């Protein structure tokens, strides 16, 4: 097991990465001893791992309750969030209760938002079961739900007390979900570590085959990069925004297509190609570097061409993005592979990128 630390003063917490961690009670006991625990999961993940987790924590917890939500991005909304509150109130949850998020990014975001909101804030533990959640969404304290007009527009910063990433859960991921997670792995190399980006290129076969040694390195390095950025800018007032490389275009795709039509990682993969194209048009990187990014995204079985939403619709959706300021869209671009920046870009240049990267 490898343990990293997210350094945020009194909100610091460990990230444990390894195999078989769901079965290790000592990882959970410091946070749940004599507490009422609410496991939030979904209809896909619960049958695979809930029983194992309940067996692990039952001896130490005061009581254990499970809240099973429907699976999918389309359920990341108020109505589904309410099911968590309903279950907690019906079962006597109090300020000392603990939520455990058992699932992917949607479950982590929703369970975290419930923890941030219930009685104005209770503790929660992230147990991410998808690659995307292990390398990205479980770390950093972003929680929330979607709104029909924009992704993740309603939420709160609320750090977990621990992240417990069991690599064995990746063995049950469908290929499409695995590919979606690899988009965020690529992102971390593209924005912060050219050597890691090169390592990803050299280990494409192992990563797409879910080789656990390769996955262990991908998760560890991704978490190291994200932890360092989060520690420097917890609430995204500056540098943390670089973690959204590919997301401005990607979120527009997700919203424009309807949540759940494209997986988050698929939209981000395509969005990274579009952001690289924009970076080249701004003179930051060379065309061959754009092709390098596009080739790697394609090698992970991710789309590289956006759906034909139309340039006007893209702009409408991107202006709702959280990074926008005063209606001005701020883009994450690459100065080179391994170094990102945040900047406003003239719409005429963005139009060129949009026209060149939509199907049809």
Order of alpha helices (4+ residues) and beta strands (2+ residues): beta-beta-alpha-beta-alpha-beta-alpha-beta-alpha-beta-beta-beta-beta-alpha-alpha-alpha-alpha-alpha-alpha-alpha-alpha-beta-beta-alpha
